[in-house]
Amino acid sequence: MIRNLSFTAMLPAAATLVDVRGGAALSAEGIRRRVGDKAAELTRHGMRPGARAVVAEPNPVDYLVAIFACWEVGLVAVAVNPGLRPEECENVLQATGASIWLGPQRSASGAPEQGEPRPLRLDDPALILMTSGTTGRPKGIVHSVRSLLARAALNSAEIGPHTLRESLCVLPVFFGHGLIGNVLTPLLAGGRVHLWPSPALGELAGLAGYLTANRISFMSSVPSFWKLALRVSARPVPVLERVHVGSAPLSIEHWRAIAEWCGTRQVFNMFGMTETANWIAGGSLDEAEARDGYVGRLWGGNVAIAADAAGRGEVLVQSPSMMLGYWQRPDLDEAAFVDGWFRTGDIGELDQAGNLILVGRSKSEINRGGIKIQAEEIDMLLERHEAIAEACAFGIPDAIAGEAVAAAIVLADGASFDPEALKAWCRARVRDEAVPSRLFAVAAIPRNDRGKIVRADVRAMVERQ
């Protein structure tokens, strides 16, 4: 019977962390030494197993070492953005009851209870990922050792350890896509993980060169990353064997552009969420057959649709990597599950082969006179137009229909803004009620620290114009 688990003891000998900006590399043995030193430091604080430790180290290697050290001594790591402001830090501490802050913002908080350190057990809480969690009442998603290992194993089985041998992480490591998909998965598969979180625009000009020089075989990011990268970086020598794109809707046109730049058709549109510890499904460009929102079959687990008469409805899933729940929020737990199925909040449908196609999010639905329109559907439509680099649709009040469709757009380089021409173009491609009533040209569409569009923020921005 497995009782205690040491994450670093599971690392294959070839597992390596590379700090792209700093140039340093840590072998599996080097990781174990650094984690051992940090674990000894945590032990000196006398914290009991099960206590929470906030991790907010600015350097990605230090961040990962701190998380692994927490697990070695039985602490629950609370992963947060290192850039939090003081008030946000206080919100996280109050919400999680954390006894220590690992990062430059602050030190230990309160008097921790004494306890004998030990590695986490399989079903112990291991990680709290803060998804909304820095202003107002934070929401923390709790994962166990079991759910994290299950997700990494299922990911590795689908991708293959050979493809994961040289992986580039361009995402922050404080949320699931970056931490679990881009780091834990390849690291446990014995890969070399190149850490280059959130490269600046100037740095992205060197992306192709880095991919080529280091023969990067795998990477995963968000659509907004690729919109920038394709503009500022030359194409690399084809070395990428597989590319994942997730955490936001991906249009077929953008999908094809990424594949052309990367030099591989093995570009996958991914479906996942923090509650399921990152990806749970993905479909390749060839499998999609020009269908927006195609994410294929589930990688372990089951999927169902709470369908309407048209076969569309909320996507429900069961997964071996499901969270333990929301931290001390039984109200959210109750609302999130129905008869053992997790309610994803995504709207989708299944094709005849049982493959999943995502249409949008229930929270971003626009209700135009009783007709439901998915904002993501309008995003992807507009981004097919050659004059539009990026789009974000949202609902605006309408005296007759209740809501009407509006959209903020970022124009492509050299394009002019002709809203009536754009509306006419839309009318030729979608039903009348889905055609935007108003279009706003903006310099950029705001995103949160996970690279996701917050539609309410976009709507507020254009209302101020």
C-alpha positions in Angstrom: 0.0 0.0 0.0 1.3 3.4 -1.0 1.3 5.8 2.0 3.7 8.6 1.4 4.8 10.0 -1.9 7.8 12.1 -2.8 7.3 13.9 -6.1 11.1 14.5 -6.7 11.8 10.8 -6.1 9.5 10.0 -9.1 11.5 12.2 -11.5 13.3 10.1 -14.2 17.0 10.7 -14.4 16.7 12.7 -17.7 14.2 15.2 -16.2 15.6 18.7 -16.5 14.5 22.3 -15.8 16.1 25.1 -18.0 15.7 28.8 -17.1 15.7 30.3 -20.6 16.4 33.9 -19.4 19.0 32.9 -16.7 20.6 30.2 -18.7 20.9 27.8 -15.8 19.8 24.1 -16.0 18.9 21.8 -13.2 19.1 18.0 -13.7 16.8 15.7 -11.8 19.5 15.3 -9.1 19.9 19.1 -9.0 16.2 19.5 -8.6 16.2 17.0 -5.7 19.1 18.9 -4.0 17.4 22.3 -4.3 14.0 20.9 -3.2 15.7 19.2 -0.2 17.3 22.5 0.9 13.9 24.3 0.6 12.1 21.5 2.4 14.6 21.8 5.3 13.9 25.5 5.4 10.2 24.9 5.6 10.7 22.3 8.3 12.4 24.9 10.5 9.2 26.9 10.4 7.5 24.0 12.2 4.4 23.9 10.0 2.1 20.9 10.4 1.2 18.6 7.4 -1.9 20.0 5.7 -1.0 23.6 6.4 -1.1 26.0 3.4 1.9 27.8 2.0 1.4 30.5 -0.7 4.0 30.3 -3.5 4.7 33.5 -5.3 8.4 33.3 -6.3 9.1 35.5 -9.4 11.7 33.2 -10.9 10.0 30.1 -12.5 12.6 27.6 -11.2 12.4 29.0 -7.7 8.6 28.8 -8.0 8.6 25.1 -8.9 11.2 24.3 -6.3 9.0 25.9 -3.7 6.0 23.9 -4.8 7.9 20.6 -4.8 9.4 21.4 -1.4 5.9 22.0 0.0 4.8 18.6 -1.1 7.9 17.0 0.4 7.0 18.1 3.9 3.2 17.7 3.6 2.1 21.3 2.9 -0.6 22.4 0.5 0.9 24.8 -2.1 -1.3 27.8 -3.0 -0.2 28.9 -6.4 -0.6 32.6 -7.1 0.6 35.3 -9.5 3.9 36.8 -8.1 2.7 40.2 -9.2 -0.1 40.4 -6.7 -0.6 43.8 -5.0 -0.6 44.0 -1.1 -4.4 44.0 -0.8 -4.6 41.0 -3.1 -2.0 39.2 -1.0 -4.1 39.7 2.1 -7.2 38.4 0.4 -5.4 35.2 -0.5 -4.0 34.7 3.0 -7.4 35.2 4.6 -9.2 32.9 2.1 -6.7 30.0 2.4 -5.6 30.5 6.0 -2.0 30.1 4.8 0.8 30.2 7.4 3.6 31.2 5.2 4.3 33.2 2.0 7.1 32.0 -0.2 8.1 35.0 -2.3 9.4 38.5 -1.9 6.1 40.2 -0.9 6.0 39.0 2.7 7.2 36.4 5.1 5.5 34.0 7.6 2.0 34.9 8.8 0.7 33.9 12.2 1.9 31.1 14.5 1.9 27.8 12.7 0.9 24.6 14.6 3.7 22.2 15.2 3.8 18.9 13.3 6.1 16.2 12.0 6.9 16.8 8.3 6.1 14.0 5.8 5.5 13.8 2.1 1.9 14.1 0.9 -0.3 11.0 0.7 -2.1 10.1 -2.5 -5.5 11.6 -1.7 -4.2 14.5 0.4 -4.8 18.1 -0.9 -1.6 19.1 -2.7 -2.3 22.2 -4.7 -4.8 25.2 -4.6 -5.0 27.1 -7.8 -6.6 30.5 -7.4 -8.8 31.1 -10.5 -10.6 34.4 -9.5 -9.0 34.7 -6.3 -7.3 38.0 -5.7 -10.1 40.5 -5.5 -13.4 40.1 -3.7 -13.8 36.6 -2.3 -11.2 34.3 -3.9 -12.0 31.0 -5.4 -9.5 28.2 -4.9 -9.5 24.9 -6.8 -8.1 22.0 -4.8 -6.2 19.1 -6.4 -4.9 16.0 -4.7 -1.7 14.1 -5.5 -3.9 11.6 -7.2 -5.6 14.0 -9.6 -2.3 15.7 -10.6 -0.5 12.4 -11.2 -3.5 11.0 -13.1 -3.6 14.1 -15.4 0.2 14.0 -16.1 0.0 10.2 -16.9 -3.0 10.6 -19.2 -1.4 13.6 -21.0 1.9 11.6 -21.4 0.0 8.6 -22.8 -1.7 10.8 -25.4 1.3 12.9 -26.4 4.1 10.3 -25.9 7.3 10.7 -23.8 9.4 11.0 -27.0 7.5 14.1 -28.2 7.8 15.6 -24.7 11.6 15.2 -24.6 12.2 19.0 -25.3 9.3 21.1 -24.1 9.0 24.9 -24.1 6.8 26.5 -21.5 5.9 30.1 -22.5 3.0 30.3 -20.0 3.2 31.4 -16.3 3.6 28.5 -13.9 1.0 29.7 -11.4 -2.0 28.3 -13.3 -3.0 24.9 -14.5 -2.1 25.1 -18.2 1.4 26.2 -17.5 2.1 24.2 -14.3 0.4 20.9 -15.0 0.4 20.7 -18.8 3.7 22.4 -19.6 5.8 21.5 -16.6 4.6 18.5 -14.6 3.6 16.4 -17.6 6.9 16.6 -19.5 9.0 16.5 -16.3 7.4 13.3 -15.1 7.9 11.9 -18.6 11.7 12.5 -18.3 11.7 15.6 -20.6 13.7 18.7 -20.6 11.5 21.7 -19.7 12.6 25.1 -21.0 11.0 27.8 -18.8 10.3 31.1 -20.6 7.1 32.3 -19.0 5.3 35.3 -20.6 8.0 36.4 -23.1 7.8 40.1 -23.8 7.1 41.4 -27.3 10.8 42.1 -27.9 11.8 38.6 -26.7 9.3 36.9 -29.1 11.3 38.0 -32.1 13.8 35.3 -31.0 11.2 32.5 -30.7 12.0 30.8 -34.0 15.7 30.9 -33.2 15.2 29.3 -29.8 12.9 26.6 -31.2 15.4 25.7 -33.9 18.6 25.9 -31.8 17.2 23.8 -29.0 15.2 21.4 -31.2 12.0 22.0 -29.2 9.6 19.1 -29.9 6.5 20.2 -27.9 4.9 23.4 -26.7 1.5 24.6 -25.6 0.1 28.1 -25.3 -3.0 30.2 -25.7 -4.3 31.8 -28.9 -3.3 35.3 -27.9 0.4 34.2 -27.6 0.3 33.0 -31.2 -1.3 36.1 -32.5 1.7 38.0 -31.3 4.3 35.4 -32.2 3.2 35.1 -35.8 3.5 38.8 -36.2 7.0 39.3 -34.8 8.9 36.1 -35.3 10.2 34.5 -38.5 9.3 30.9 -39.1 11.5 28.3 -37.5 13.2 25.4 -39.2 10.5 22.7 -38.7 11.4 21.0 -35.4 8.1 21.1 -33.5 6.4 17.7 -33.5 3.2 18.7 -31.6 1.7 22.0 -30.5 -1.3 22.5 -28.2 -3.5 25.6 -28.2 -6.0 26.1 -25.4 -7.6 28.2 -22.6 -9.5 30.3 -25.1 -11.5 29.8 -28.4 -9.5 29.0 -31.5 -10.8 29.8 -35.0 -10.0 27.5 -37.9 -8.2 30.4 -39.7 -5.9 31.0 -36.7 -5.5 27.3 -36.3 -4.2 26.9 -39.8 -1.9 29.9 -39.5 -0.3 28.4 -36.4 0.2 25.1 -38.2 1.7 26.8 -41.2 4.2 28.8 -39.1 5.1 25.7 -37.0 5.6 23.5 -40.0 3.4 20.7 -38.6 -0.3 19.6 -38.9 0.0 18.2 -35.4 -1.5 21.3 -33.9 -4.2 20.5 -31.4 -7.1 22.6 -30.1 -7.4 21.7 -26.5 -10.3 21.4 -24.0 -9.7 21.6 -20.3 -10.2 23.6 -17.2 -8.5 24.2 -13.8 -11.1 21.9 -12.2 -9.9 19.0 -14.2 -6.2 19.8 -13.8 -5.6 21.1 -17.3 -6.4 19.3 -20.6 -9.0 16.5 -20.8 -9.5 16.5 -24.6 -7.8 17.7 -27.8 -8.3 17.3 -31.5 -5.8 17.9 -34.3 -6.3 20.3 -37.3 -6.7 17.4 -39.7 -9.3 15.7 -37.5 -11.3 19.0 -37.2 -12.2 19.0 -40.9 -12.6 22.8 -40.9 -14.9 22.9 -37.9 -14.4 25.7 -35.4 -14.3 24.5 -31.8 -13.5 20.8 -32.5 -11.7 19.2 -29.5 -12.1 15.6 -30.3 -12.5 12.8 -27.7 -11.8 12.8 -24.0 -8.4 11.7 -22.7 -9.8 9.5 -19.9 -13.2 9.8 -18.4 -16.7 10.5 -19.9 -18.5 13.4 -21.6 -22.2 14.1 -22.0 -24.3 17.0 -23.3 -27.4 18.3 -21.4 -28.8 18.9 -24.9 -31.7 20.9 -26.2 -33.8 20.0 -29.2 -30.9 21.0 -31.5 -28.4 18.7 -29.8 -26.5 21.5 -28.1 -26.2 22.1 -24.4 -23.9 22.3 -21.4 -20.9 20.0 -21.5 -20.8 17.6 -18.6 -17.6 15.6 -17.8 -16.3 12.9 -15.5 -12.5 12.7 -15.2 -9.8 10.8 -13.2 -8.2 14.2 -12.7 -11.2 16.0 -11.2 -10.5 18.4 -8.4 -11.3 17.6 -4.7 -13.5 20.7 -4.7 -13.4 24.4 -4.1 -11.5 25.5 -1.0 -14.0 25.8 1.8 -16.8 26.6 -0.6 -19.4 23.9 -0.3 -21.9 26.2 -2.0 -19.7 26.2 -5.2 -19.2 22.4 -4.9 -22.9 21.8 -4.9 -23.6 24.0 -7.9 -20.7 22.5 -9.9 -21.9 18.8 -9.9 -25.1 17.1 -11.0 -25.5 13.4 -10.4 -21.7 12.9 -10.3 -21.0 14.9 -13.5 -19.1 18.2 -13.4 -20.8 21.1 -15.1 -18.2 22.8 -17.2 -20.2 25.9 -18.2 -19.2 25.2 -21.8 -21.8 24.8 -24.5 -21.1 22.1 -27.0 -22.3 19.2 -29.1 -21.2 15.7 -30.0 -20.8 14.6 -33.6 -21.8 11.1 -34.8 -18.5 9.6 -33.8 -18.8 11.0 -30.3 -16.3 13.8 -30.8 -16.8 17.0 -28.9 -17.3 20.4 -30.6 -17.4 23.5 -28.4 -19.7 26.3 -29.3 -19.2 28.8 -26.4 -19.6 29.5 -22.7 -23.0 29.7 -21.0 -21.8 32.8 -19.1 -21.1 34.6 -22.4 -24.4 33.8 -24.1 -26.2 36.8 -25.6 -29.9 36.6 -25.4 -31.4 38.5 -28.4 -35.2 38.3 -28.1 -35.1 34.8 -26.6 -32.6 33.6 -29.2 -29.3 32.5 -27.6 -26.1 33.5 -29.4 -22.6 32.3 -28.3 -20.2 35.2 -28.1 -17.3 32.9 -29.0 -19.1 32.0 -32.2 -19.0 35.7 -33.2 -15.4 36.0 -32.2 -14.3 33.2 -34.5 -16.5 34.5 -37.4 -15.1 38.0 -37.3 -11.5 36.7 -37.1 -12.0 35.1 -40.5 -12.1 38.5 -42.0 -8.8 39.6 -43.4 -9.1 43.1 -41.9 -9.5 41.8 -38.3 -6.6 40.5 -36.2 -8.7 39.8 -33.1 -12.3 40.1 -32.0 -14.3 39.9 -28.8 -18.1 39.9 -28.9 -20.5 40.7 -26.0 -24.0 41.7 -25.3 -25.3 45.3 -25.0 -28.7 46.5 -23.9 -31.4 46.7 -26.6 -34.8 48.4 -26.0 -36.6 45.9 -28.2 -34.7 42.6 -28.1 -33.3 42.9 -24.6 -29.8 42.4 -25.8 -28.0 42.9 -29.1 -24.6 41.7 -30.3 -21.6 44.0 -30.2 -18.0 43.4 -30.7 -14.6 45.0 -30.1 -12.1 44.4 -32.9 -8.4 44.9 -33.4 -7.7 45.7 -37.0 -5.0 44.0 -39.0 -1.9 46.0 -39.9 -2.8 48.5 -42.6 -6.6 47.7 -42.5 -9.2 50.5 -42.3 -12.3 50.4 -40.1 -15.5 50.2 -42.1 -18.2 48.9 -39.8 -21.0 48.7 -42.3 -18.9 46.7 -44.8 -18.0 44.3 -41.9 -21.7 43.9 -41.0 -22.6 43.2 -44.6 -19.8 40.6 -44.7 -21.2 39.0 -41.6 -24.8 38.9 -43.0 -23.6 36.8 -45.9 -22.3 34.2 -43.4 -24.5 34.0 -40.3 -28.2 34.3 -39.4 -29.4 37.9 -39.0 -29.7 37.8 -35.2 -26.0 37.0 -34.9 -24.8 39.9 -36.9 -23.2 42.5 -34.6 -25.3 45.7 -34.2 -22.3 47.7 -33.2 -18.6 47.3 -33.8 -15.8 49.1 -31.9 -12.2 49.4 -33.2 -9.7 49.2 -30.3 -6.0 49.1 -30.1 -5.9 45.9 -27.9 -8.3 43.6 -26.2 -7.6 43.3 -22.5 -6.8 40.0 -20.9 -6.3 38.6 -17.4 -3.0 37.2 -16.2 -3.9 33.8 -17.7 -4.2 35.2 -21.2 -8.0 35.0 -21.2 -10.4 37.6 -22.4 -12.7 39.1 -19.7 -15.7 40.2 -21.7 -17.1 42.4 -19.0 -13.8 44.3 -19.0 -13.9 44.7 -22.8 -17.5 46.0 -22.7 -16.6 48.5 -19.9 -13.6 49.7 -22.0 -15.7 50.4 -25.1 -18.4 52.1 -23.0 -15.8 54.6 -21.8 -14.9 55.5 -25.4 
